[in-house]
Amino acid sequence: MIHNHEVPSSILGPATKKAVRIFILIAFFLCFFFVGTEKSRIFAPMKQIISTIFFCVFVITASAQDVVRMVEPAYVDDGAVYRQSVYVPQKWDKRRVVLYLERPLGATTVLVNGKEAGGDTLVNLPQQLDVTKHIMAGQRNTIEVRVAGHDAHGVMGSIELRSQPRRLYISKLTTKPRPFMKLVTLGLEIQGQSPDFSFFGVQTMIQREGVDTAKIYVNEWGITANRMSFETPVFDDDCLWDEFHPILFRVGVTVGVDYQERIFGMREAGVVDGRLFINRHPVYLRGCMMDNYFPMGGRMPMDVQTWTHIFQRLSDLGLNHVRFRGYCPPEAAFAAADKVGMYLQPEAQSATHLDAIADTYGHHPSLVLITFGNECFVYNNGTKTPVQLHQPVIAGPDLPLYKQGVERLLLGGGSAHYLLGGMCDVQGDYSGVLHERWDEQDQSFVRQFNQFCRSIVPLVQLPKIEFAPGDTLRTPVYVYNAMYGNLHGVRTSFYLSNDSNQVMAGGQVAAGNVPLDSIKQVGQIVLPFDSVGYHGPAWLTVTVGSPAIRNRWRIFIH
């Protein structure tokens, strides 16, 4: 049964919670006292509403409080040894406790209160170690983490103690969107000490992200096994996620009093006739390589805000893809790419690492590709499909070279995927184009760059760039369309201007349709320069649809 409630994020403040608790206790008594009687039908709708309120007030609130964060590092001696004394709340006495290490750079060994509590060899991905039997609730506990083969920065990101109810808890939650059926399949694995899980229920809530008035869709199921899957609808129209529409949803799942949530996007990726498709449309990657080198902060950022800034800058330049050379970025990078609409391609170090990347970050719609050795895979809902992208590298490191390389590639009719080398990877002198320009306020560089690096690009084939005053410019005009659909009734125009932006000549080239997945000659420019009456440097500009979608070329009349 699906219930549709519009619940503002601030629905229940602290002043109302006491009254809500009293109401819930009375209402639950009425609902369950009359189970199996004629009156149960009267209280059934009330039970659903109460269940939703209970979910918002108690479960989500309690979940947010069940984390003890540790500083980084508290104490470090030889090598990377993190040691800190932290207070564990008394209420954790009956709870499962997990040590969470966001990004260890080497194999770990963990000691709790001086006793070895285990370890893991998983590197550059989150480690979670059950330390329940070593924790003493209601007092301070000494946590020590040793990282093999590394210095004081052996663990990046969060180091936390997390707790869950021992009686029944969620051990794994997966999302598998089916966007063209408007469904998402939730995979759930539960564990606990309870002898009978069937006494409990599962409740899910789905809401669109970033929309204050978005509706919350609630669904309920009984527990029938330790591993279950549920199909729940996503009713929103225009719900697909891609580079043009980075629409996200948040799903919250409660089992008993345990709660977890995931962000997901309604995205389908696959390979059709050897080509990359997203949401059943061909996709062309305008990418850059990113090395593990971040001069603006000294090391890899671990927060969503910084990664959002990075990806938004790349998106403003017209890019839609980042290939990470030799590593996989952290959770924050995928979360930021989800919001911006960036297709990510991490690199796995082994087959085990490949599976771990998919398992850890697979719910993020931005995880589209994974590299392993010389192979590349398209990732979709747990399936890894091999693909050959034929993605040539266009070397900069300055704007004119990028422009020349991209336009030559597009006009040549070959692969429409490309990688821009030297943007934010390590060059011989560590001088990637963007390494010093992440915070640049001058937008002229951005405007010039995305003239040739975007999903719609006007192009010309100039026979030369120097002309005599009596010459006639004749050049075919093309429009490259890598959007998510055909362009209908678009007008392609041109104009000639001087360095003072004075327009000296111009006109319409064509008006009509430009199909998706093509570079189409739409017309020709024929311009006698003797009719212009101008000598000197000039700009030839072509626009498609609006002045914002334009490209221009330097020519000289003398």
Disulfide bonds with the S-S distance in Angstrom:
none
